[in-house]
Amino acid sequence: MSYSEDICFLGNWNLNDEQGTLNIEKTGETYKCTWKINKEDVQKEYLGIGMLVDNQLLISRFSNKVHGGGVGLYRPIGDLRSNSALWASTQNFNTLGSGIALREDTSQNLEGNYKVRYFIKGNESPTYDLRIVKNEKNNVYSLNWSVNDKIILHGIGMMNKGQMPLAYGGTNFDYELFILSIDNKNRLSSKCALLSNSCITEEVYRKC
C-alpha cells in the first residue's frame, strides 16, 4: 500500500447521482465511514468500520442505532485446513487484530466448521465454533460464531481474490459488507452484500 492509494479513499463522496453521501476518515490502522442516505424524503445515517487490504477498502456497515460491528478477512493458508484472519471492531477502533481458524476438512472452498481464536493488543479471545455456509444462488456466505452451542455473533461474507471479506456483529442486528475499489481519483465502485437478504448489489461513488 502506498500513501497515494491510501489517500484516494479519504474524503466526501456522492452516492449514485447524489442519492446520499459517504465520508471516509482514517483512524489509526482502520477507517471510519459515515453514510447519509436519502430514502422517501427521510435521511438515514449508517456507520461503518473499514480496513485496507490489497488496495481495496473492506467495510462493515450498520445502522447508527446499532451498538457496533466489525469487519474481517479470512485467507486460506497451508494445506487448506487453516485460515488466517485479519479483523477490526468498533470495540478497538484504531487497531487491527489477527486470528487463526482451523478445521479438519482440506477442501478448497471455505465452507465448514472451524475452531477459531482472535488476538489483539496482546490479548486472546476464547475459542469460538465458527460455521460457514454458502448460499448456492448468489455465492454469498453466512457465518455464525458460537460458544457452548450458543450463537453470539453472525455475519456475511463473499469471495474476493481468493479470500473472504466479511461483516459481522451481534445477532440482533443487520450488517452489510462493502468492498470499495478505486476506479480513478474521482470515482469509487463497490460490491455490497446485506446479511438480511444475502443479495449482492453494486454502487458508484463520485468525489464531492
C-alpha positions in Angstrom: 0.0 0.0 0.0 1.3 3.4 -0.9 0.3 6.7 0.6 -1.4 7.8 -2.6 -3.5 4.6 -2.6 -4.5 5.2 1.0 -5.4 8.9 0.5 -7.6 8.2 -2.6 -10.4 6.7 -0.4 -10.5 9.6 2.1 -12.9 12.5 2.0 -16.5 13.0 0.9 -18.3 11.1 -1.8 -21.7 11.3 -3.5 -23.6 8.0 -4.0 -25.4 7.2 -7.3 -26.2 10.6 -8.6 -26.5 12.3 -5.1 -28.8 9.7 -3.5 -26.7 10.1 -0.5 -23.2 10.8 0.8 -20.3 8.9 2.2 -17.5 10.3 4.4 -14.3 8.2 4.9 -11.7 9.1 7.6 -8.6 7.2 8.7 -8.3 6.5 12.4 -5.1 4.7 13.3 -5.0 1.4 11.4 -8.7 1.5 10.5 -11.2 3.7 8.7 -14.3 5.3 10.0 -17.2 5.6 7.5 -20.4 7.6 7.7 -23.3 7.3 5.2 -26.2 9.7 4.9 -28.8 8.1 2.6 -31.9 9.8 1.3 -34.9 7.5 1.3 -38.5 8.6 0.8 -37.8 12.1 2.0 -36.1 10.8 5.1 -32.4 10.9 5.6 -30.9 7.8 7.3 -27.5 7.6 8.8 -25.3 4.5 8.7 -21.9 3.9 10.3 -19.0 1.6 9.2 -15.6 0.4 10.1 -13.1 -0.5 7.4 -9.6 -1.8 6.7 -7.4 -1.5 3.6 -6.4 -4.8 2.0 -4.8 -5.2 -1.5 -5.8 -1.7 -2.5 -9.5 -2.3 -1.6 -11.4 -0.9 1.4 -13.3 -3.6 3.2 -16.2 -2.2 5.3 -18.8 -3.4 7.6 -21.9 -1.1 7.6 -24.7 -0.9 10.1 -27.4 1.5 11.4 -26.3 4.3 13.6 -28.7 2.8 16.2 -26.6 -0.4 16.4 -24.0 -0.5 19.2 -21.2 -1.5 16.9 -19.9 -4.1 14.5 -16.8 -5.5 12.8 -15.1 -6.3 9.5 -12.8 -9.2 8.8 -10.9 -11.2 6.2 -10.2 -14.9 6.1 -7.3 -16.1 3.9 -6.5 -19.8 3.3 -3.0 -20.9 4.3 -1.1 -24.1 4.5 -2.9 -27.3 3.5 -6.3 -25.6 3.4 -7.2 -26.7 6.9 -6.2 -23.3 8.2 -7.3 -19.7 7.6 -5.5 -16.6 8.8 -7.7 -13.8 10.0 -7.4 -10.0 9.9 -10.2 -8.0 11.6 -11.2 -4.7 13.1 -14.0 -3.9 15.5 -15.6 -0.8 16.9 -14.6 -2.0 20.3 -10.9 -1.4 19.3 -11.5 1.2 16.6 -7.9 2.2 15.9 -6.2 -1.2 15.8 -6.3 -4.3 13.6 -6.4 -7.7 15.1 -5.3 -11.2 13.9 -6.6 -14.7 14.3 -6.5 -18.3 13.1 -9.3 -20.6 12.1 -8.7 -24.4 12.0 -10.7 -27.3 10.6 -10.2 -31.0 9.7 -11.5 -30.7 6.1 -9.0 -29.9 3.4 -11.4 -29.0 0.6 -10.7 -25.9 -1.4 -13.8 -24.0 -0.5 -14.2 -22.1 2.8 -17.4 -23.8 3.9 -17.4 -25.9 7.0 -16.9 -25.9 10.8 -13.9 -24.3 12.4 -12.3 -23.6 15.8 -11.2 -20.0 15.8 -9.2 -17.7 18.1 -8.5 -14.0 17.8 -5.7 -11.8 19.1 -5.3 -8.0 19.6 -3.0 -5.9 21.7 -1.6 -8.9 23.5 -5.0 -10.3 24.4 -6.6 -13.5 23.2 -10.2 -14.4 22.7 -11.9 -17.6 23.9 -12.2 -20.4 21.3 -15.2 -20.0 19.1 -17.0 -22.6 17.0 -17.4 -21.0 13.6 -19.8 -22.3 10.9 -19.6 -21.0 7.3 -22.4 -21.9 4.9 -22.6 -20.9 1.2 -25.8 -19.6 -0.4 -25.7 -21.5 -3.7 -27.9 -18.9 -5.5 -25.5 -16.0 -5.3 -22.2 -17.0 -3.8 -22.8 -15.2 -0.5 -21.7 -16.9 2.7 -23.4 -16.8 6.1 -21.3 -17.1 9.3 -22.2 -17.9 12.9 -19.8 -17.8 15.9 -20.9 -19.9 18.9 -19.6 -20.6 22.4 -21.1 -23.6 24.3 -23.6 -24.1 21.4 -25.0 -20.6 21.8 -24.7 -18.3 18.7 -23.3 -15.0 19.9 -22.2 -13.4 16.6 -23.4 -13.6 13.0 -22.0 -12.2 9.7 -22.0 -12.2 5.9 -19.1 -12.8 3.5 -18.3 -13.2 -0.1 -15.3 -14.5 -2.0 -12.9 -11.8 -3.4 -9.4 -12.5 -4.9 -9.4 -16.0 -3.3 -10.2 -14.6 0.1 -13.3 -14.0 2.2 -14.0 -10.4 3.4 -16.9 -10.4 5.9 -19.0 -8.1 8.1 -20.2 -9.3 11.5 -21.8 -8.3 14.8 -24.4 -9.1 17.3 -27.2 -11.5 16.4 -30.0 -8.9 16.9 -28.7 -6.5 14.3 -28.2 -6.4 10.5 -24.8 -5.8 8.8 -23.7 -5.1 5.3 -20.4 -5.9 3.7 -18.8 -3.4 1.3 -15.8 -3.9 -1.0 -14.7 -0.5 -2.3 -12.3 -0.2 -5.2 -10.7 2.8 -6.8 -11.7 3.4 -10.4 -9.9 6.7 -10.6 -9.2 9.6 -8.2 -12.8 10.9 -8.6 -14.7 7.6 -8.6 -15.1 4.5 -6.4 -17.1 1.4 -7.2 -18.4 -1.1 -4.6 -19.9 -4.6 -4.3 -22.3 -4.9 -1.3 -24.0 -7.8 0.4 -26.6 -7.4 3.1 -26.9 -10.0 5.8 -30.7 -10.0 6.0 -31.3 -10.8 2.3 -27.9 -12.2 1.0 -28.1 -10.2 -2.3 -25.1 -8.7 -3.9 -25.5 -5.2 -5.3 -23.2 -2.6 -6.8 -22.9 1.1 -6.2 -20.8 4.0 -7.6 -19.4 6.9 -5.7 -18.1 10.2 -7.1 -15.9 12.7 -5.3 -17.8 15.7 -3.9 
